[in-house]
Amino acid sequence: MGRHRREADTTELLSGMAARVAENAPEGWRRAWASVHRDENSARSSGMQYELADGELRDGGVDLFKEAGALFFATKPWPDHLAVELAVEPSGEFEAITSRSLIRTQHQPDRLLLVLKPDVLPAEPGNEQEGPADPTFAGDPDEAVRLLQEYLRLRAEIFDDGEEEEELPPPLDEATRAELMAGLDVALPPDLVALYGVADGDDGEDLNIFDTHSWTGLEFVADHPHHRHDGDWTDDPLTVAAFEAIPPGKVRRSMSRDGWIVIGVNGDGDFLAVDMDPGPAGRPGQVIIIGGEYEGAPVYVADSVTTLLRRQVEALERGDYEFDHGRLFVDADTPRKWEYLESLSWNADDHGGSLTGMPGEVQRVTAWKADGIDLEPARHAPLLRDVVLRGQGAPDLSPLRDASLESLTLELGSIDPTPLSGHPTLRNLTIRSQSPVDVAVLPTLPRLQGLDLARAEVTDMAPVARLEGLLLLSLTYEQWARLWELGAELPSLAAVALGGNPTPNQIDEWTNHFTGTLPKDHEKHTGRYEIRL
């Protein structure tokens, strides 16, 4: 199939999408916009809006996923993703952009993202933390072996006489173990090495030697040492930074690290790992949980595999276990995901719109009805990193100046960001306001890397033009145009975003400004749709 035939097929599919938008339009509409993002596995819409004769914008609810899927699979070769931006007129005309370069992400579907420097990402907080003050291993090889044997003996006593005897896989020979461990980027802790000298994991059966996690064999560890989270700009890295593990300072604040070596896995996709690159208060060889439901929040479990086994033995001796379908579950006080993750967040709406009584380990605060909220308790929240405030009021932001905040989202009736002046840790700021906002404070924020003003009426763009070190900037087309008029270059930008309801021509101009020439996978389409009465 030639290019002209492909273009004809694309135009026909877009025409069908435009017709469906028009069919569902409200009385008196004068134009409509629709955005759909599709990949091989799913589709999502950032929304649809109709502009009425009086200028009112009304949301629409037409499902265009089927058409977007047909358009995606008609694109050869199949792209990783496809963004469709559609503008529809009542006259029967439509314009559209189809692009593999522009992205509407799951985290921020209301804006178009264009990545300029894929390899430039915000530094993870864990990279800025010091190494361990105590670099010695807390585990003991001989004690670990003794505890494993005791654990198996206690299990054998608990099971009925009729149960089949539990056996661990025999260890690999010494030379093979040495070869496999030599291939790892970091050395395993001595207590774990000693355990692999006794058994080669638990064969992934129902023993779950490490609490609810099976113990992986050494060959698996060598072949799959890391649970990698190779993030990119589509993950919204400035607002989805890793939480601080509890107790603070034990584990580096990262999504993944080369020093986290997976040694166990459970049915939920959570990984047990030994941490050979701990934080300032940690010890090498400590045990953590990562991945699965713990994504973004590494969990500190124990200072060593030895300690973890000791807890297992002590739990059996106390009788803290239960049977379920022939399996033995041991309650060894390992952190459970739901309780742990809930303890890190505070929803003010669930507490009478207040932060009073907020525990010290809280790291994220949300308030969907922030009118009149008193933020004073935030001054005394040592781990607070992320705050989201929404409402019609204009709360005093002064207490946030003294919080170790890294990401702040303000969606309020009126916003005065002046009290944030000089904030030493704020990396990401989103301002959405129904009233004009003075952003003169922005150049005083030394660590600001992400800024979203696309839903704010900014009185003066000059402070934005003076920002240094900014990696991500999200504006409307009109705001970008004002910034370009000031001659702003902002060479540090690694990704840019376009909010609002831009026309296809504006999307083209905006994309071209940053790329110099439109990418080959970025195409503009015009045509007519059948007006169905």
Secondary structure, DSSP 8 states (H G I E B T S, - for coil): --HHHHHHHHHHHHHHHHHHHHHT--TTEEEEEEEEEEESS-EEEEEEEEEETTS-EEE-----HHHHHHHHHHSSS--SEEEEEEEE-TTSEEEEEEESSEE--SS-TTSEEEES-TT-----GGGGS---S--S----HHHHHHHHHHHHHHHHHHS-TTS----------HHHHHHHHHTSSS---HHHHHHHTT-STTTTSS--SBTTBEE--HHHHHHS--------GGG-TTTS-----SSTTSS-S-S--TTEEEEEE-TTS-EEEEESS--TT--TTEEEEESGGGTT--EEEES-HHHHHHHHHHHHHHT-EEEETTEEEE------HHHHHHHTEEEGGGGTT--TT--TT--EEEESS-TT---GGGGG-TT--EEEEESSS----GGGGGS---EEEEEESS---GGGTT-SS--EEEEEESS-B--TTGGG-TT--EEEEEES-BS-SHHHHT--S--EEEEEHHHHHHHHHTT---TT-SEEEEES---HHHHHHHHHHHHSS--TTEEEEEEE-----
